[in-house]
Amino acid sequence: MARSVVYDYHLHTVLSDGDLLPTELIRRCIVNGYGALALADHCGLGTMARVLAEASQDCALVRRHWQFEAYPAVELTHVPVGAVAELAAEAKALGAALVVVHGESPVEPVDPGTNLAAATCRDVDILAHPGLITPETAEAAREHGVFIEVTSRQGHGMANGHVVGVCLAAGAAMVVDSDCHAPKDILTPGWAEHVARCAGVPEDLLEGVLIENPLAVLARARENTARVGSP
């Protein structure tokens, strides 16, 4: 049965390399059937304070006026492996509702070991497009409560079938995200399901990957936002 809502915790705005302002992107997502989202712009140590401060204001405005759950997050991108834990903790301290880590995509020269560093970090929530993820990393993600992304992004998604197979074997929890940079990238409920099916998610696990796991991530975002006292 087709699902009527989609959740997405990996979207980019003009605060990094996306095309749209936060509020316009959020509005377009609402129209497309989103139930909640996180703006996870690319960040490093020098940019996360600014990005989170600006995203937090727009997300709070949206929650107040549109009663839609939008949260500020970061995607730690091309950071040194040894700095992943430090930067994830700093992002949470600065008000990130979620921390996404840019995984070892098959189309970018990400620092080797980033996947495992993210999967073993208590402050990381989602490991994005991890490429040729290893069983060891998937098992670590399961043990540490890190969700693994199945991405709809071209290029990054080349390894989706591998990601799903390894995560299924390890029992690691997965979510479908867009890695949206432009209006054409915004998901719909049907397209998110199509991405999951094409990646090899079994029929009996679709509800978990598309709804139950995203709701668990949403609960974290709510908890983290309440903890830091978002505006």
C-alpha positions in Angstrom: 0.0 0.0 0.0 1.4 3.4 -1.0 2.4 5.6 2.0 1.1 9.1 2.2 4.0 10.8 4.1 7.7 11.0 3.7 10.4 11.9 6.2 13.8 13.4 5.2 16.7 14.4 7.4 19.2 15.4 4.8 18.5 18.6 2.8 20.7 21.5 1.7 19.9 25.2 1.4 21.7 28.3 0.4 23.4 28.1 3.8 25.8 25.7 2.1 25.4 24.6 -1.6 21.6 24.3 -2.0 19.5 26.4 -4.4 16.7 27.5 -2.0 16.3 29.5 1.2 15.4 27.4 4.2 11.7 28.5 4.3 11.2 28.0 0.6 12.7 24.6 0.7 10.5 23.7 3.7 7.4 25.0 2.0 8.0 23.0 -1.1 8.6 19.9 1.0 5.3 20.4 2.8 3.5 20.5 -0.5 5.3 17.3 -1.6 3.9 15.4 1.4 6.6 15.6 4.0 5.8 14.8 7.6 9.0 16.3 9.0 12.5 17.2 7.9 15.9 18.4 9.0 18.0 20.9 7.1 21.5 19.4 7.1 23.7 21.8 5.3 27.4 21.0 4.8 29.5 22.1 7.7 33.0 22.0 9.2 34.3 23.4 12.4 34.5 26.9 11.1 31.0 27.2 9.6 28.7 25.2 11.9 28.0 27.9 14.4 26.8 30.3 11.7 24.8 27.7 9.8 23.1 26.3 12.8 22.2 29.8 14.2 20.6 30.8 10.9 18.8 27.5 10.2 17.5 27.4 13.8 15.7 30.6 13.4 14.0 29.6 10.2 13.1 26.2 11.5 11.6 27.7 14.7 9.6 30.2 12.6 8.2 27.3 10.5 7.3 25.3 13.6 5.5 28.3 15.1 3.6 29.5 12.1 3.1 26.4 9.9 3.0 23.8 12.8 5.4 21.8 10.7 8.4 19.9 12.3 11.5 21.3 10.7 14.8 21.0 12.6 18.3 22.4 12.2 21.0 19.8 11.6 24.5 19.6 10.0 26.2 17.3 7.5 29.8 17.1 8.7 31.5 17.0 5.3 35.0 15.9 4.4 36.3 16.3 8.0 39.3 14.5 9.2 38.4 11.0 10.6 40.0 11.9 14.0 37.8 15.0 14.3 34.4 13.4 13.7 33.5 12.8 17.3 34.8 16.3 18.3 32.8 18.1 15.7 29.6 16.0 16.2 29.7 16.9 19.9 30.3 20.6 19.1 27.4 20.6 16.7 25.0 19.2 19.3 26.3 21.8 21.8 25.5 24.5 19.2 21.9 23.3 18.8 21.9 20.7 16.1 18.9 18.6 16.5 20.6 15.9 14.4 24.1 15.2 13.2 24.6 13.7 9.8 28.0 12.6 8.6 29.0 12.6 4.9 30.0 9.0 4.4 32.4 7.4 2.0 30.5 7.9 -1.1 31.7 6.1 -4.2 31.9 9.4 -6.1 33.9 11.6 -3.7 37.4 11.2 -2.0 36.1 11.0 1.6 38.8 10.4 4.2 39.0 6.6 4.6 37.6 5.5 8.0 34.9 8.2 8.1 32.2 5.6 8.0 33.5 3.7 11.0 34.2 6.9 12.9 30.6 8.0 12.4 29.1 4.6 13.2 30.9 4.5 16.6 30.1 8.1 17.6 27.4 8.7 20.2 26.6 12.2 18.8 26.1 11.0 15.2 22.5 10.2 14.2 22.8 9.4 10.5 25.6 8.1 8.3 24.9 9.4 4.9 25.6 7.6 1.6 28.3 5.3 3.0 29.2 3.7 -0.3 30.9 0.3 0.1 30.1 0.1 3.8 31.7 -2.9 5.6 30.0 -5.4 7.8 32.1 -4.1 10.7 30.8 -0.6 10.2 27.1 -1.7 9.9 27.4 -3.8 13.1 28.9 -0.8 14.9 26.1 1.4 13.6 23.5 -1.0 15.0 25.3 -1.2 18.4 25.6 2.6 18.7 22.2 3.5 17.3 23.4 5.2 14.2 21.0 5.1 11.2 22.3 4.3 7.8 21.1 6.3 4.8 19.8 4.9 1.6 20.0 7.9 -0.7 18.1 9.1 -3.7 21.0 11.2 -4.8 22.5 10.4 -8.1 26.1 9.2 -7.8 26.0 8.7 -4.1 23.3 6.1 -4.6 25.4 3.8 -6.8 26.1 1.7 -3.8 22.5 1.6 -2.4 22.1 -2.1 -3.2 25.3 -2.9 -1.4 24.4 -0.7 1.6 21.0 -2.4 2.0 22.5 -5.9 1.7 25.2 -5.3 4.3 22.7 -3.5 6.7 20.2 -6.3 6.4 22.8 -8.8 7.3 24.0 -6.8 10.3 20.6 -5.7 11.5 21.5 -2.0 11.1 18.6 0.5 10.9 18.2 2.4 7.6 16.3 5.5 6.5 15.7 6.9 3.0 16.9 10.5 2.5 17.1 12.8 -0.5 20.4 14.7 0.0 18.3 17.4 -1.7 20.1 20.4 -3.3 17.4 21.7 -5.7 13.6 21.5 -6.1 13.9 18.5 -8.4 15.5 16.5 -5.6 12.6 16.8 -3.2 11.1 13.5 -2.4 7.5 12.4 -2.5 6.1 9.4 -0.5 6.0 7.3 -3.7 9.5 8.2 -4.8 11.0 7.4 -1.4 9.3 4.0 -1.5 10.6 3.5 -5.1 14.2 4.3 -4.0 13.9 1.8 -1.1 12.4 -1.0 -3.3 15.1 -0.4 -6.0 17.8 -0.7 -3.4 16.5 -4.1 -2.3 14.6 -3.3 0.9 12.3 -6.3 1.3 8.5 -5.8 1.2 8.1 -6.6 4.9 10.7 -4.1 6.0 9.5 -1.1 3.9 7.4 0.2 6.7 10.3 0.1 9.1 12.7 1.9 6.7 10.2 4.5 5.5 8.1 5.2 8.6 9.2 3.6 11.8 12.9 4.4 11.7 12.3 8.0 10.5 9.9 8.4 13.4 12.7 7.2 15.8 15.0 9.8 14.3 12.3 12.5 14.7 12.0 11.6 18.3 15.7 12.3 18.7 15.4 15.6 17.0 12.6 16.6 19.3 14.5 15.6 22.4 17.7 17.4 21.3 15.8 20.5 20.5 14.1 20.5 23.9 17.4 19.9 25.6 19.2 22.9 24.1 16.2 25.2 24.3 15.8 26.0 20.7 14.2 29.5 20.0 
